[in-house]
Amino acid sequence: MGSLLSSQRRKRERLEDHDDEIFQNVTSKRIRMSDGYDNIGTQLISTLPDEISYQILARVPRVWYKNLKSVSRTWKSVITGTEIHRVRRELGTMEEWLYVLEKNVNDRFIWHALDPKSGVWQKLPSMPNLANKEESRRGLSSFIMRNISGSDLLKGWFGRRCSSSQLPFCGCAVGAADGCLYVLGGFFKGLAMNCVWKYDPCSDAWYEVSSMNIGRAFCKIGVLQNKLYAVGGVTRDRGVLMPLHSAEVFDPSTGLWTQVATMPFSKAQVLPEALLSDFLKPIATGMTMYLGKLCVPQSLYSWPFFVDIGGEMYDPEAENWIEMPRGMGEGWPARQAGTKLSVVVNEELYTLDPSTSLEDSKIMRYNSQQDVWQVVVSRIPISDFSDSESPYLLSGLQGKLNVIAKGLHNGHHQNIVLQADMRKAASLSNSTPSSLQGENNPNAEADIWEIIACHNFGMSELVSCQVLLN
């Protein structure tokens, strides 16, 4: 009996030693992955090693992180640090969120973030107040420009409402790179700004980064190879708004802006120089990243007239501009005068043709082989919003096409996020006879669309949206 007990005790000790060896190896491996665990100061979760606590917190949905920060200073430090987000990336628990910028009735810009899984919206910290900062920078020149009406200047250029005294980011451009939001330029008290602000979801805060080489408003932004490109826009030269043909690129890893080749606007160059100088202004009206290139549709402008002249594409490998395929540029529908939106989903380029009203609008896809835009969804199940200055936005959230718009939902006017599965739309188009599609069969496309979220932002105008993975 004693020998049996002794044998069992020795076996149990060997198993315990083996378990300790495994745990030590796993622990050592995790510590080698990052030295940040030893710098916490106190245990995150009582009786648990911090590396295990990190793994637990990294599996918590991000929508709860604001609550977790209130647990303790230590937890707040962890939640707003980079280590937890590195662990989330390694575990595959990162989440795509939709960030929507709106302008309220007081002409203030406000950001909201949507967690599509829970349908919860969270308000971001306010963007920085530029008033005091720019007063100190400009001095007397700022005082002189204060009496110039920015709204009158922009009304003459774009026909848009813009209060210069209350809207320092009027005409700003928005992009996303390296897991952060970037807000570039815009007008402030009649001057085009070159400042750039970054929002970091990890710290939930705004930071100023390196300024652009020139002040830009209403420029177009695109991201290629995790670098942020700013193209075109307008600036102010000797009291006159002038269109910009220049472009520059920002590398988040170095924090530096670098000039790239200037847009040639080749189709505009065939016109008489006097006509371009005194009457028609060539401007970039959109930007998308498609097949490894920046695609920029262009127009000739003389308010209130816009004449499409196709567009040009920038190749970052060759570092030059080439003419956009004719069908792509000329068939690209405009959301409104001077603005062409698009979104790339599963390497396919889509846009929305608003027609005369959203009730008659269509989703179109660019066929690169035939160089034509083709209707793939003939109906969008949302009411009209003709009074809106910025009626809708497009997004590629969750690998699907999303339309963010104001509409009627449950008897209330709200901002609605409509999501369409374009693979399902393509399957429906291929399997349904043409005589049964579109207007002849209104229910044929009903299953394509799904409302994934809605929120009442009051009378706010939609400005821009971006998708971040964190």
C-alpha positions as CSV (number, residue, x, y, z in Angstrom):
1,M,0.0,0.0,0.0
2,G,2.8,2.3,0.9
3,S,4.7,1.6,-2.3
4,L,1.5,2.3,-4.3
5,L,1.0,5.7,-2.6
6,S,4.7,6.5,-3.0
7,S,4.4,5.6,-6.7
8,Q,1.4,7.8,-7.2
9,R,3.1,10.7,-5.3
10,R,6.1,10.4,-7.6
11,K,3.9,10.4,-10.7
12,R,2.0,13.5,-9.4
13,E,5.2,15.3,-8.7
14,R,6.5,14.5,-12.2
15,L,3.2,15.9,-13.7
16,E,3.5,19.0,-11.6
17,D,7.1,19.6,-12.6
18,H,6.1,19.1,-16.3
19,D,3.2,21.6,-15.9
20,D,5.5,24.1,-14.3
21,E,8.0,23.7,-17.1
22,I,5.3,24.3,-19.8
23,F,4.0,27.3,-17.9
24,Q,7.5,28.8,-17.6
25,N,8.2,28.2,-21.3
26,V,4.9,29.9,-22.3
27,T,5.5,32.8,-19.8
28,S,9.0,33.3,-21.0
29,K,7.8,33.3,-24.6
30,R,5.2,35.9,-23.9
31,I,7.7,38.1,-22.0
32,R,10.1,37.9,-24.9
33,M,7.3,39.1,-27.2
34,S,7.1,42.3,-25.2
35,D,8.9,43.8,-22.2
36,G,5.9,46.1,-21.5
37,Y,4.3,43.7,-19.0
38,D,6.9,44.3,-16.3
39,N,6.4,48.1,-16.4
40,I,2.8,48.2,-15.1
41,G,3.7,48.7,-11.4
42,T,0.7,46.8,-10.0
43,Q,-1.2,43.7,-11.1
44,L,-4.0,44.4,-13.5
45,I,-6.1,41.5,-12.3
46,S,-5.4,40.1,-8.8
47,T,-3.7,36.7,-8.6
48,L,-3.1,36.7,-12.4
49,P,0.2,37.4,-14.2
50,D,-0.1,40.6,-16.2
51,E,0.6,38.9,-19.5
52,I,-2.5,36.8,-18.9
53,S,-4.5,39.9,-17.9
54,Y,-3.4,41.6,-21.2
55,Q,-4.7,38.6,-23.1
56,I,-8.0,38.8,-21.3
57,L,-8.4,42.6,-21.8
58,A,-7.4,42.2,-25.5
59,R,-10.4,39.9,-26.0
60,V,-12.9,42.5,-24.5
61,P,-14.9,44.3,-27.3
62,R,-13.6,47.8,-27.8
63,V,-17.0,49.3,-27.1
64,W,-16.4,48.6,-23.4
65,Y,-12.9,50.2,-23.3
66,K,-14.3,53.6,-22.2
67,N,-15.8,51.9,-19.1
68,L,-12.6,49.9,-18.5
69,K,-10.6,53.1,-18.3
70,S,-12.6,54.2,-15.2
71,V,-11.6,51.1,-13.2
72,S,-8.2,52.5,-12.1
73,R,-5.3,54.6,-13.3
74,T,-3.4,51.4,-14.2
75,W,-6.2,50.1,-16.3
76,K,-6.6,53.5,-18.1
77,S,-2.8,53.5,-18.8
78,V,-3.1,50.0,-20.3
79,I,-6.3,50.7,-22.4
80,T,-4.8,53.9,-23.8
81,G,-1.4,52.4,-24.4
82,T,0.0,50.7,-27.5
83,E,0.7,47.3,-25.9
84,I,-2.9,46.3,-25.6
85,H,-3.5,47.1,-29.3
86,R,-0.4,45.1,-30.3
87,V,-1.8,42.1,-28.4
88,R,-5.2,42.5,-30.1
89,R,-3.5,42.5,-33.4
90,E,-1.6,39.3,-32.6
91,L,-4.8,37.6,-31.3
92,G,-6.9,38.7,-34.3
93,T,-9.4,40.6,-32.1
94,M,-9.1,43.9,-33.8
95,E,-12.3,45.5,-34.9
96,E,-13.4,47.7,-37.8
97,W,-15.3,50.9,-36.7
98,L,-16.9,53.5,-38.9
99,Y,-16.0,57.2,-38.1
100,V,-18.4,59.8,-39.3
101,L,-17.7,63.6,-39.4
102,E,-20.7,65.9,-39.3
103,K,-21.3,69.6,-39.1
104,N,-24.0,70.7,-36.6
105,V,-26.4,73.7,-36.9
106,N,-23.8,75.9,-35.1
107,D,-21.2,75.1,-37.8
108,R,-19.1,73.0,-35.5
109,F,-17.5,69.7,-36.6
110,I,-18.3,66.6,-34.5
111,W,-17.0,63.1,-34.9
112,H,-18.9,59.9,-34.0
113,A,-17.6,56.4,-34.1
114,L,-19.9,53.4,-34.8
115,D,-19.2,49.9,-33.5
116,P,-21.1,47.9,-36.2
117,K,-21.4,44.7,-34.0
118,S,-23.2,46.4,-31.2
119,G,-24.7,49.3,-33.1
120,V,-23.4,51.7,-30.4
121,W,-22.2,55.2,-31.3
122,Q,-19.5,56.9,-29.3
123,K,-18.6,60.6,-29.5
124,L,-15.0,61.5,-30.1
125,P,-13.1,64.3,-28.3
126,S,-13.6,67.7,-30.0
127,M,-11.1,68.7,-32.6
128,P,-8.6,71.4,-31.4
129,N,-9.6,75.0,-31.3
130,L,-7.4,76.9,-33.7
131,A,-8.5,80.4,-32.7
132,N,-5.8,81.3,-30.2
133,K,-3.1,79.2,-31.9
134,E,-3.5,80.9,-35.3
135,E,-3.9,84.4,-33.8
136,S,-0.4,84.1,-32.3
137,R,1.0,82.7,-35.5
138,R,-0.4,85.3,-37.9
139,G,-0.4,88.5,-35.9
140,L,-1.3,91.6,-37.9
141,S,-1.9,89.6,-41.1
142,S,-4.6,87.6,-39.3
143,F,-6.2,90.8,-38.1
144,I,-6.4,92.2,-41.6
145,M,-7.9,89.1,-43.0
146,R,-10.5,89.0,-40.3
147,N,-12.7,91.4,-42.1
148,I,-12.8,89.3,-45.3
149,S,-15.9,87.1,-45.5
150,G,-14.7,83.5,-46.0
151,S,-18.3,82.4,-46.7
152,D,-18.5,84.9,-49.6
153,L,-15.2,83.7,-51.0
154,L,-16.3,80.1,-50.9
155,K,-19.8,80.8,-52.2
156,G,-18.2,82.3,-55.2
157,W,-16.0,79.3,-55.7
158,F,-18.1,76.3,-54.7
159,G,-21.5,77.7,-53.8
160,R,-21.2,76.2,-50.3
161,R,-22.2,77.8,-47.0
162,C,-19.2,78.3,-44.8
163,S,-19.0,80.6,-41.7
164,S,-15.4,81.8,-41.4
165,S,-15.7,83.0,-37.9
166,Q,-17.1,79.8,-36.4
167,L,-15.7,77.1,-38.7
168,P,-11.9,76.8,-38.6
169,F,-12.0,73.5,-40.4
170,C,-14.2,74.6,-43.3
171,G,-13.0,72.7,-46.4
172,C,-10.8,70.4,-44.5
173,A,-9.9,67.0,-45.9
174,V,-10.1,63.7,-44.0
175,G,-8.1,60.5,-44.4
176,A,-7.0,57.4,-42.5
177,A,-3.6,55.9,-42.3
178,D,-1.7,53.7,-39.8
179,G,-4.8,53.2,-37.8
180,C,-5.4,56.9,-37.2
181,L,-7.6,59.7,-38.6
182,Y,-6.1,62.7,-40.2
183,V,-7.7,66.1,-40.7
184,L,-5.8,68.3,-43.2
185,G,-6.0,72.0,-43.9
186,G,-9.2,73.9,-44.6
187,F,-10.0,77.6,-44.3
188,F,-9.8,79.7,-41.2
189,K,-10.6,83.4,-41.3
190,G,-10.2,83.6,-45.0
191,L,-6.8,81.8,-45.2
192,A,-6.0,78.3,-46.3
193,M,-4.4,76.3,-43.5
194,N,-1.5,73.8,-43.8
195,C,-1.9,72.3,-40.3
196,V,-2.6,68.6,-39.9
197,W,-4.2,66.9,-36.9
198,K,-4.2,63.2,-36.1
199,Y,-6.7,61.3,-33.9
200,D,-5.3,58.2,-32.3
201,P,-8.0,55.7,-31.2
202,C,-5.6,54.1,-28.7
203,S,-5.2,57.2,-26.6
204,D,-8.6,58.7,-27.7
205,A,-6.9,62.1,-28.3
206,W,-5.9,64.6,-31.0
207,Y,-2.3,65.5,-31.8
208,E,-0.8,68.0,-34.2
209,V,1.7,66.5,-36.7
210,S,3.9,67.9,-39.4
211,S,2.2,70.6,-41.5
212,M,1.8,70.4,-45.2
213,N,4.1,72.3,-47.5
214,I,1.3,74.6,-48.5
215,G,-2.1,75.6,-47.2
216,R,-4.9,73.7,-48.8
217,A,-8.6,73.7,-48.6
218,F,-11.0,71.3,-50.3
219,C,-8.1,69.1,-51.3
220,K,-8.5,65.4,-52.0
221,I,-6.9,62.6,-49.9
222,G,-5.9,59.1,-50.7
223,V,-3.8,56.4,-49.0
224,L,-1.4,54.1,-50.8
225,Q,1.1,51.8,-49.1
226,N,0.1,53.4,-45.8
227,K,1.1,56.8,-47.0
228,L,-1.3,59.8,-47.1
229,Y,-1.5,61.7,-50.3
230,A,-2.9,65.3,-50.5
231,V,-3.8,66.4,-54.0
232,G,-5.1,69.7,-55.4
233,G,-7.5,71.9,-53.6
234,V,-7.4,75.7,-53.4
235,T,-5.2,78.2,-51.6
236,R,-5.1,81.9,-51.2
237,D,-2.6,84.0,-53.2
238,R,-2.6,87.8,-53.1
239,G,-6.2,88.0,-51.9
240,V,-7.4,85.6,-54.6
241,L,-8.4,81.9,-54.3
242,M,-6.3,79.9,-56.7
243,P,-6.7,76.2,-57.6
244,L,-3.7,74.0,-56.8
245,H,-2.3,71.4,-59.1
246,S,0.4,70.3,-56.7
247,A,0.5,67.1,-54.6
248,E,2.4,65.9,-51.6
249,V,2.7,62.7,-49.5
250,F,2.9,62.1,-45.8
251,D,4.7,59.1,-44.3
252,P,3.4,58.4,-40.8
253,S,6.6,56.4,-40.0
254,T,8.8,59.4,-40.5
255,G,6.3,62.2,-39.9
256,L,7.5,64.0,-43.0
257,W,5.7,65.5,-46.0
258,T,7.3,65.2,-49.5
259,Q,6.4,66.8,-52.7
260,V,5.3,64.5,-55.6
261,A,4.8,65.2,-59.3
262,T,2.3,68.0,-60.1
263,M,-1.0,67.1,-61.8
264,P,-0.6,68.1,-65.4
265,F,-4.4,68.6,-66.1
266,S,-3.5,67.6,-69.7
267,K,-7.0,67.9,-71.1
268,A,-7.3,71.5,-69.8
269,Q,-4.0,72.5,-71.4
270,V,-5.5,72.4,-74.9
271,L,-7.7,75.4,-74.0
272,P,-6.5,79.0,-74.5
273,E,-4.4,80.3,-71.6
274,A,-6.6,83.4,-71.2
275,L,-9.7,81.2,-70.9
276,L,-8.1,79.2,-68.1
277,S,-6.8,82.3,-66.3
278,D,-9.9,84.4,-66.4
279,F,-12.8,82.1,-66.6
280,L,-12.4,78.3,-66.2
281,K,-10.4,76.9,-63.3
282,P,-9.2,73.2,-63.4
283,I,-9.8,71.4,-60.1
284,A,-9.7,67.9,-58.7
285,T,-13.2,66.7,-57.9
286,G,-12.5,63.3,-56.2
287,M,-10.0,60.7,-55.2
288,T,-10.0,57.0,-55.0
289,M,-7.3,54.3,-54.7
290,Y,-7.8,51.7,-57.4
291,L,-5.5,49.0,-58.7
292,G,-2.5,50.5,-56.9
293,K,-3.0,54.0,-58.3
294,L,-4.5,57.3,-57.2
295,C,-7.5,58.0,-59.4
296,V,-8.4,61.7,-59.5
297,P,-11.4,62.9,-61.6
298,Q,-11.2,66.5,-62.7
299,S,-13.4,69.3,-63.9
300,L,-13.2,72.8,-65.2
301,Y,-15.0,75.2,-62.9
302,S,-16.7,78.6,-63.2
303,W,-19.4,78.9,-60.7
304,P,-22.1,77.7,-61.0
305,F,-20.8,75.5,-63.9
306,F,-18.7,72.4,-63.8
307,V,-17.5,70.7,-66.9
308,D,-16.0,67.2,-66.6
309,I,-12.7,66.7,-68.3
310,G,-12.0,63.1,-67.3
311,G,-9.2,62.7,-64.9
312,E,-5.7,61.5,-64.2
313,M,-4.0,58.7,-62.2
314,Y,-0.9,58.8,-60.2
315,D,1.4,55.8,-60.2
316,P,3.6,55.8,-57.0
317,E,6.0,53.3,-58.5
318,A,6.7,55.3,-61.7
319,E,6.2,58.6,-59.8
320,N,4.2,60.1,-62.6
321,W,0.6,61.0,-63.7
322,I,-1.1,59.3,-66.6
323,E,-4.5,60.1,-68.2
324,M,-7.5,58.3,-66.8
325,P,-9.4,55.9,-69.1
326,R,-12.0,58.0,-70.9
327,G,-15.0,55.9,-69.9
328,M,-13.9,56.0,-66.2
329,G,-13.6,59.8,-66.1
330,E,-16.5,60.9,-68.2
331,G,-19.0,58.4,-66.8
332,W,-18.1,59.0,-63.1
333,P,-21.4,60.5,-61.6
334,A,-21.1,63.5,-59.3
335,R,-22.7,63.7,-55.8
336,Q,-23.1,67.4,-56.3
337,A,-21.3,70.0,-58.4
338,G,-17.5,69.6,-57.9
339,T,-17.7,66.4,-55.8
340,K,-17.4,62.8,-57.0
341,L,-17.5,60.0,-54.4
342,S,-16.5,56.4,-54.7
343,V,-15.5,53.4,-52.6
344,V,-13.4,50.2,-53.4
345,V,-14.9,47.0,-52.0
346,N,-13.2,43.7,-52.7
347,E,-11.0,45.4,-55.3
348,E,-14.0,46.6,-57.2
349,L,-14.7,50.4,-57.7
350,Y,-18.3,51.5,-56.9
351,T,-20.1,54.9,-56.9
352,L,-23.6,56.1,-56.3
353,D,-25.5,57.9,-59.1
354,P,-27.9,60.2,-57.3
355,S,-29.9,61.0,-60.4
356,T,-32.6,63.6,-59.6
357,S,-33.3,62.2,-56.1
358,L,-32.0,59.4,-53.9
359,E,-35.2,57.4,-54.5
360,D,-34.1,57.0,-58.1
361,S,-30.4,56.6,-57.4
362,K,-28.3,53.6,-58.4
363,I,-25.1,51.8,-57.4
364,M,-22.7,51.6,-60.2
365,R,-19.5,49.6,-60.7
366,Y,-16.6,50.4,-63.0
367,N,-15.8,47.7,-65.5
368,S,-12.1,48.2,-66.2
369,Q,-12.1,45.8,-69.1
370,Q,-14.9,47.6,-71.0
371,D,-14.1,51.0,-69.5
372,V,-17.7,51.7,-68.6
373,W,-19.7,52.3,-65.4
374,Q,-22.5,49.7,-65.1
375,V,-25.6,49.7,-62.8
376,V,-25.4,46.8,-60.3
377,V,-28.1,47.9,-57.9
378,S,-31.0,49.9,-59.3
379,R,-32.7,50.9,-56.0
380,I,-31.6,52.2,-52.6
381,P,-34.3,51.8,-49.9
382,I,-34.1,55.2,-48.3
383,S,-36.2,58.4,-48.6
384,D,-35.0,61.5,-50.4
385,F,-33.0,64.3,-48.7
386,S,-32.8,67.0,-51.4
387,D,-32.3,69.8,-48.8
388,S,-29.0,68.4,-47.5
389,E,-25.8,70.1,-48.6
390,S,-23.9,66.8,-48.3
391,P,-26.6,64.2,-48.9
392,Y,-24.7,60.9,-48.5
393,L,-21.4,59.2,-47.9
394,L,-19.9,55.9,-49.1
395,S,-17.8,53.4,-47.1
396,G,-16.3,49.9,-47.4
397,L,-17.0,48.9,-43.8
398,Q,-16.8,45.1,-43.2
399,G,-15.9,44.4,-46.8
400,K,-19.3,45.6,-48.0
401,L,-20.7,48.7,-49.6
402,N,-22.2,51.1,-47.1
403,V,-24.3,54.2,-47.7
404,I,-24.5,56.7,-44.9
405,A,-27.5,59.0,-45.4
406,K,-30.3,60.9,-43.7
407,G,-33.6,59.0,-44.0
408,L,-36.9,58.1,-42.3
409,H,-36.6,55.1,-39.9
410,N,-39.2,54.1,-37.4
411,G,-41.1,57.3,-38.1
412,H,-38.1,59.5,-37.3
413,H,-35.5,61.3,-39.5
414,Q,-32.1,59.8,-38.6
415,N,-28.7,59.1,-40.0
416,I,-28.9,55.6,-41.4
417,V,-26.1,53.2,-42.2
418,L,-27.3,51.0,-45.0
419,Q,-25.1,48.0,-45.9
420,A,-25.2,46.1,-49.2
421,D,-23.5,42.7,-50.0
422,M,-22.2,43.3,-53.5
423,R,-21.4,39.7,-54.0
424,K,-25.1,38.9,-53.4
425,A,-26.0,41.7,-55.7
426,A,-23.8,40.2,-58.5
427,S,-25.3,36.8,-57.9
428,L,-28.8,38.2,-58.1
429,S,-27.9,40.1,-61.3
430,N,-26.5,36.9,-62.9
431,S,-29.4,34.7,-61.9
432,T,-32.4,37.0,-62.5
433,P,-33.6,37.7,-66.0
434,S,-33.2,41.4,-67.0
435,S,-37.0,41.7,-67.5
436,L,-37.4,41.0,-63.7
437,Q,-34.7,43.3,-62.4
438,G,-34.9,46.9,-61.4
439,E,-38.1,48.8,-61.7
440,N,-40.1,45.8,-63.0
441,N,-39.4,43.9,-59.8
442,P,-38.9,46.3,-56.8
443,N,-38.5,43.4,-54.4
444,A,-35.8,41.7,-56.3
445,E,-33.0,43.6,-54.6
446,A,-34.6,43.9,-51.1
447,D,-32.4,41.2,-49.6
448,I,-29.3,43.0,-50.6
449,W,-29.7,45.9,-48.2
450,E,-29.6,45.9,-44.4
451,I,-29.8,48.7,-41.9
452,I,-26.9,48.1,-39.5
453,A,-27.2,51.3,-37.5
454,C,-29.0,54.5,-37.1
455,H,-28.7,57.6,-35.0
456,N,-30.4,60.9,-34.6
457,F,-27.8,63.7,-35.1
458,G,-30.5,66.4,-35.4
459,M,-30.0,68.8,-38.3
460,S,-26.3,68.0,-38.8
461,E,-24.8,67.8,-42.2
462,L,-22.7,64.7,-43.2
463,V,-19.1,65.8,-44.1
464,S,-16.9,62.7,-44.4
465,C,-16.4,59.2,-43.1
466,Q,-13.5,56.7,-42.6
467,V,-13.0,53.1,-41.5
468,L,-10.3,52.3,-38.9
469,L,-9.1,48.9,-37.8
470,N,-8.0,48.8,-34.1
